[in-house]
Amino acid sequence: MSECFFAKGLSFSCKQCSHCCRHEPGFVYLSKNDLTNILQSFNLNISEFIQKYCRWVNYYDGSEVLCLQEKDNYDCIMWDNGCSVYSQRPVQCRTYPFWNFLLESKQNWDEEAKECPGINTGKLHNFDEIMRAQNEYSRNVPITKEQLKSLFGEADC
Ligand code: SF4
């Protein structure tokens, strides 16, 4: 049986080029925990935060899930000369690039490296670190409208 391509670890250090958070459309999904964490950076209640910074988007399973807005130029709404919520950033951002799809094959990983100059450079992350990040990413499912209402009451969403 062939060895997992990242059995000996993978190198990644973010170069802070902002390519992954600017200029192109994308989706930064928010889980319940993401929402709770990111709210610490704002003096807003849930309803105000969602109206100002979030949108509802269709998910692959047919549900509507919470996602950060983008600016007209497709920059992430949280981008302001860098990530303005870095210490409370969503799990999706924090666990990049150790996402399921990118770890599925060396080919996927190397394709992504063409977009991200931090991949295959810098700090070597060992297998256990990679698996921890991947598991955290997998568990961090985006919150649906129905879940939001039942968890946080009648948030005006
Ligand atoms: S594209 Fe890669 S190197 Fe650039 S900011 Fe995103 S994670 Fe960092």
py3Dmol code that shows the C-alpha trace and the ligand (Angstrom):
import py3Dmol

protein = """\
ATOM      1  CA  MET A   1       0.000   0.000   0.000  1.00  0.00           C
ATOM      2  CA  SER A   2       1.395   3.420  -0.895  1.00  0.00           C
ATOM      3  CA  GLU A   3       2.254   5.808   1.913  1.00  0.00           C
ATOM      4  CA  CYS A   4       0.039   8.845   2.473  1.00  0.00           C
ATOM      5  CA  PHE A   5       1.722  11.704   0.616  1.00  0.00           C
ATOM      6  CA  PHE A   6       1.965  13.805   3.773  1.00  0.00           C
ATOM      7  CA  ALA A   7       3.144  11.051   6.130  1.00  0.00           C
ATOM      8  CA  LYS A   8       6.411  12.932   6.617  1.00  0.00           C
ATOM      9  CA  GLY A   9       4.653  16.287   6.960  1.00  0.00           C
ATOM     10  CA  LEU A  10       4.047  19.250   4.690  1.00  0.00           C
ATOM     11  CA  SER A  11       5.662  22.667   4.547  1.00  0.00           C
ATOM     12  CA  PHE A  12       3.567  25.787   4.802  1.00  0.00           C
ATOM     13  CA  SER A  13       4.134  29.318   6.051  1.00  0.00           C
ATOM     14  CA  CYS A  14       1.730  32.074   5.111  1.00  0.00           C
ATOM     15  CA  LYS A  15       3.483  34.855   3.191  1.00  0.00           C
ATOM     16  CA  GLN A  16       0.627  37.253   3.961  1.00  0.00           C
ATOM     17  CA  CYS A  17       0.214  38.072   0.284  1.00  0.00           C
ATOM     18  CA  SER A  18      -3.606  38.180   0.793  1.00  0.00           C
ATOM     19  CA  HIS A  19      -4.223  36.355  -2.475  1.00  0.00           C
ATOM     20  CA  CYS A  20      -6.661  33.983  -0.746  1.00  0.00           C
ATOM     21  CA  CYS A  21      -8.743  36.791   0.803  1.00  0.00           C
ATOM     22  CA  ARG A  22      -8.895  39.369  -1.980  1.00  0.00           C
ATOM     23  CA  HIS A  23      -9.800  40.082  -5.593  1.00  0.00           C
ATOM     24  CA  GLU A  24     -11.700  36.864  -6.389  1.00  0.00           C
ATOM     25  CA  PRO A  25     -15.111  35.558  -5.318  1.00  0.00           C
ATOM     26  CA  GLY A  26     -15.114  32.919  -2.599  1.00  0.00           C
ATOM     27  CA  PHE A  27     -16.924  31.635   0.441  1.00  0.00           C
ATOM     28  CA  VAL A  28     -15.830  31.990   4.054  1.00  0.00           C
ATOM     29  CA  TYR A  29     -18.421  29.928   5.911  1.00  0.00           C
ATOM     30  CA  LEU A  30     -19.188  30.533   9.578  1.00  0.00           C
ATOM     31  CA  SER A  31     -19.984  27.822  12.118  1.00  0.00           C
ATOM     32  CA  LYS A  32     -21.622  28.489  15.476  1.00  0.00           C
ATOM     33  CA  ASN A  33     -18.169  28.672  17.102  1.00  0.00           C
ATOM     34  CA  ASP A  34     -16.844  30.968  14.371  1.00  0.00           C
ATOM     35  CA  LEU A  35     -19.763  33.307  14.925  1.00  0.00           C
ATOM     36  CA  THR A  36     -19.248  33.335  18.691  1.00  0.00           C
ATOM     37  CA  ASN A  37     -15.512  33.994  18.309  1.00  0.00           C
ATOM     38  CA  ILE A  38     -15.707  36.673  15.664  1.00  0.00           C
ATOM     39  CA  LEU A  39     -18.363  38.572  17.619  1.00  0.00           C
ATOM     40  CA  GLN A  40     -15.690  39.292  20.238  1.00  0.00           C
ATOM     41  CA  SER A  41     -14.122  41.706  17.758  1.00  0.00           C
ATOM     42  CA  PHE A  42     -17.317  43.758  17.437  1.00  0.00           C
ATOM     43  CA  ASN A  43     -19.566  45.750  19.678  1.00  0.00           C
ATOM     44  CA  LEU A  44     -22.634  44.314  17.936  1.00  0.00           C
ATOM     45  CA  ASN A  45     -25.275  41.752  18.763  1.00  0.00           C
ATOM     46  CA  ILE A  46     -25.679  38.682  16.546  1.00  0.00           C
ATOM     47  CA  SER A  47     -28.466  40.158  14.507  1.00  0.00           C
ATOM     48  CA  GLU A  48     -26.563  43.406  13.823  1.00  0.00           C
ATOM     49  CA  PHE A  49     -23.399  41.500  12.956  1.00  0.00           C
ATOM     50  CA  ILE A  50     -25.182  39.218  10.500  1.00  0.00           C
ATOM     51  CA  GLN A  51     -26.931  42.088   8.755  1.00  0.00           C
ATOM     52  CA  LYS A  52     -23.732  44.103   8.426  1.00  0.00           C
ATOM     53  CA  TYR A  53     -21.133  41.435   7.608  1.00  0.00           C
ATOM     54  CA  CYS A  54     -22.824  38.191   6.534  1.00  0.00           C
ATOM     55  CA  ARG A  55     -24.877  36.677   3.744  1.00  0.00           C
ATOM     56  CA  TRP A  56     -26.817  33.438   3.365  1.00  0.00           C
ATOM     57  CA  VAL A  57     -25.603  31.120   0.613  1.00  0.00           C
ATOM     58  CA  ASN A  58     -26.699  27.766  -0.762  1.00  0.00           C
ATOM     59  CA  TYR A  59     -24.652  24.849   0.539  1.00  0.00           C
ATOM     60  CA  TYR A  60     -24.010  21.603  -1.324  1.00  0.00           C
ATOM     61  CA  ASP A  61     -26.594  19.753   0.806  1.00  0.00           C
ATOM     62  CA  GLY A  62     -29.362  22.179  -0.167  1.00  0.00           C
ATOM     63  CA  SER A  63     -29.351  24.148   3.091  1.00  0.00           C
ATOM     64  CA  GLU A  64     -28.762  27.886   3.406  1.00  0.00           C
ATOM     65  CA  VAL A  65     -25.678  28.588   5.483  1.00  0.00           C
ATOM     66  CA  LEU A  66     -23.956  31.608   6.937  1.00  0.00           C
ATOM     67  CA  CYS A  67     -21.028  33.113   5.056  1.00  0.00           C
ATOM     68  CA  LEU A  68     -19.046  36.348   5.307  1.00  0.00           C
ATOM     69  CA  GLN A  69     -19.866  39.066   2.796  1.00  0.00           C
ATOM     70  CA  GLU A  70     -17.466  40.279   0.145  1.00  0.00           C
ATOM     71  CA  LYS A  71     -16.858  43.845  -0.913  1.00  0.00           C
ATOM     72  CA  ASP A  72     -17.723  44.943  -4.458  1.00  0.00           C
ATOM     73  CA  ASN A  73     -14.141  44.153  -5.531  1.00  0.00           C
ATOM     74  CA  TYR A  74     -14.465  40.632  -3.984  1.00  0.00           C
ATOM     75  CA  ASP A  75     -12.159  41.388  -1.070  1.00  0.00           C
ATOM     76  CA  CYS A  76     -13.304  39.649   2.106  1.00  0.00           C
ATOM     77  CA  ILE A  77     -15.440  42.054   4.140  1.00  0.00           C
ATOM     78  CA  MET A  78     -12.955  41.613   6.997  1.00  0.00           C
ATOM     79  CA  TRP A  79      -9.950  42.602   4.915  1.00  0.00           C
ATOM     80  CA  ASP A  80      -8.561  46.000   5.845  1.00  0.00           C
ATOM     81  CA  ASN A  81      -4.883  46.189   5.033  1.00  0.00           C
ATOM     82  CA  GLY A  82      -4.718  42.615   6.348  1.00  0.00           C
ATOM     83  CA  CYS A  83      -7.229  40.501   8.229  1.00  0.00           C
ATOM     84  CA  SER A  84      -9.019  42.759  10.720  1.00  0.00           C
ATOM     85  CA  VAL A  85     -10.202  39.794  12.830  1.00  0.00           C
ATOM     86  CA  TYR A  86      -7.027  37.730  12.644  1.00  0.00           C
ATOM     87  CA  SER A  87      -7.023  36.487  16.241  1.00  0.00           C
ATOM     88  CA  GLN A  88     -10.714  35.534  15.941  1.00  0.00           C
ATOM     89  CA  ARG A  89     -10.618  34.410  12.311  1.00  0.00           C
ATOM     90  CA  PRO A  90     -12.875  31.546  11.199  1.00  0.00           C
ATOM     91  CA  VAL A  91     -11.636  27.947  11.416  1.00  0.00           C
ATOM     92  CA  GLN A  92     -11.764  27.733   7.614  1.00  0.00           C
ATOM     93  CA  CYS A  93      -9.078  30.443   7.410  1.00  0.00           C
ATOM     94  CA  ARG A  94      -7.072  29.185  10.395  1.00  0.00           C
ATOM     95  CA  THR A  95      -6.809  25.592   9.150  1.00  0.00           C
ATOM     96  CA  TYR A  96      -5.891  26.457   5.556  1.00  0.00           C
ATOM     97  CA  PRO A  97      -4.321  24.743   3.616  1.00  0.00           C
ATOM     98  CA  PHE A  98      -5.009  21.523   5.542  1.00  0.00           C
ATOM     99  CA  TRP A  99      -8.456  21.071   4.052  1.00  0.00           C
ATOM    100  CA  ASN A 100      -9.964  17.715   3.054  1.00  0.00           C
ATOM    101  CA  PHE A 101      -9.925  18.340  -0.672  1.00  0.00           C
ATOM    102  CA  LEU A 102      -6.353  19.613  -0.693  1.00  0.00           C
ATOM    103  CA  LEU A 103      -5.136  16.619   1.329  1.00  0.00           C
ATOM    104  CA  GLU A 104      -6.917  14.125  -0.894  1.00  0.00           C
ATOM    105  CA  SER A 105      -3.953  13.860  -3.253  1.00  0.00           C
ATOM    106  CA  LYS A 106      -0.501  15.244  -3.910  1.00  0.00           C
ATOM    107  CA  GLN A 107      -1.872  16.515  -7.196  1.00  0.00           C
ATOM    108  CA  ASN A 108      -4.533  18.631  -5.448  1.00  0.00           C
ATOM    109  CA  TRP A 109      -1.937  19.917  -2.992  1.00  0.00           C
ATOM    110  CA  ASP A 110       0.516  20.896  -5.723  1.00  0.00           C
ATOM    111  CA  GLU A 111      -2.241  22.513  -7.805  1.00  0.00           C
ATOM    112  CA  GLU A 112      -3.120  24.674  -4.806  1.00  0.00           C
ATOM    113  CA  ALA A 113       0.555  25.591  -4.423  1.00  0.00           C
ATOM    114  CA  LYS A 114       0.275  27.404  -7.759  1.00  0.00           C
ATOM    115  CA  GLU A 115      -2.245  29.757  -6.121  1.00  0.00           C
ATOM    116  CA  CYS A 116      -0.660  30.058  -2.674  1.00  0.00           C
ATOM    117  CA  PRO A 117       3.039  30.984  -2.405  1.00  0.00           C
ATOM    118  CA  GLY A 118       3.086  29.774   1.211  1.00  0.00           C
ATOM    119  CA  ILE A 119       2.531  26.129   0.281  1.00  0.00           C
ATOM    120  CA  ASN A 120       5.656  23.958   0.091  1.00  0.00           C
ATOM    121  CA  THR A 121       7.724  26.630   1.835  1.00  0.00           C
ATOM    122  CA  GLY A 122       8.636  27.491   5.415  1.00  0.00           C
ATOM    123  CA  LYS A 123       7.525  25.594   8.504  1.00  0.00           C
ATOM    124  CA  LEU A 124       7.272  21.816   8.308  1.00  0.00           C
ATOM    125  CA  HIS A 125       3.970  20.641   9.836  1.00  0.00           C
ATOM    126  CA  ASN A 126       4.117  17.029  10.976  1.00  0.00           C
ATOM    127  CA  PHE A 127       1.456  14.420  10.253  1.00  0.00           C
ATOM    128  CA  ASP A 128      -0.273  14.832  13.622  1.00  0.00           C
ATOM    129  CA  GLU A 129      -0.529  18.617  13.249  1.00  0.00           C
ATOM    130  CA  ILE A 130      -1.967  18.207   9.769  1.00  0.00           C
ATOM    131  CA  MET A 131      -4.535  15.676  10.956  1.00  0.00           C
ATOM    132  CA  ARG A 132      -5.548  17.914  13.865  1.00  0.00           C
ATOM    133  CA  ALA A 133      -6.108  20.820  11.495  1.00  0.00           C
ATOM    134  CA  GLN A 134      -7.995  18.649   9.019  1.00  0.00           C
ATOM    135  CA  ASN A 135     -10.234  17.263  11.755  1.00  0.00           C
ATOM    136  CA  GLU A 136     -10.966  20.729  13.071  1.00  0.00           C
ATOM    137  CA  TYR A 137     -11.814  21.873   9.539  1.00  0.00           C
ATOM    138  CA  SER A 138     -14.088  18.844   8.965  1.00  0.00           C
ATOM    139  CA  ARG A 139     -15.973  19.305  12.228  1.00  0.00           C
ATOM    140  CA  ASN A 140     -16.557  23.001  11.677  1.00  0.00           C
ATOM    141  CA  VAL A 141     -19.798  22.799   9.744  1.00  0.00           C
ATOM    142  CA  PRO A 142     -21.415  26.096   8.742  1.00  0.00           C
ATOM    143  CA  ILE A 143     -24.487  27.171  10.659  1.00  0.00           C
ATOM    144  CA  THR A 144     -27.862  27.039   8.910  1.00  0.00           C
ATOM    145  CA  LYS A 145     -30.684  29.562   9.246  1.00  0.00           C
ATOM    146  CA  GLU A 146     -32.758  27.064  11.228  1.00  0.00           C
ATOM    147  CA  GLN A 147     -29.884  26.293  13.608  1.00  0.00           C
ATOM    148  CA  LEU A 148     -29.200  29.969  14.131  1.00  0.00           C
ATOM    149  CA  LYS A 149     -32.796  30.611  15.124  1.00  0.00           C
ATOM    150  CA  SER A 150     -32.913  27.707  17.554  1.00  0.00           C
ATOM    151  CA  LEU A 151     -29.490  28.450  19.069  1.00  0.00           C
ATOM    152  CA  PHE A 152     -29.669  32.202  19.384  1.00  0.00           C
ATOM    153  CA  GLY A 153     -33.404  32.846  19.548  1.00  0.00           C
ATOM    154  CA  GLU A 154     -35.143  35.192  17.190  1.00  0.00           C
ATOM    155  CA  ALA A 155     -32.055  36.795  15.681  1.00  0.00           C
ATOM    156  CA  ASP A 156     -33.311  38.916  12.803  1.00  0.00           C
ATOM    157  CA  CYS A 157     -31.574  37.170   9.942  1.00  0.00           C
TER     158      CYS A 157
END
"""
ligand_1 = """\
8
SF4
S -2.439 32.855 -0.567
Fe -1.212 31.631 0.859
S 0.578 32.897 1.360
Fe -0.997 34.252 0.464
S -2.159 35.028 2.259
Fe -3.242 33.202 1.522
S -2.389 31.526 2.776
Fe -0.962 33.248 2.951
"""
view = py3Dmol.view(width=600, height=400)
view.addModel(protein, "pdb")
view.setStyle({"model": 0}, {"cartoon": {"style": "trace"}})
view.addModel(ligand_1, "xyz")
view.setStyle({"model": 1}, {"stick": {}})
view.zoomTo()
view.show()
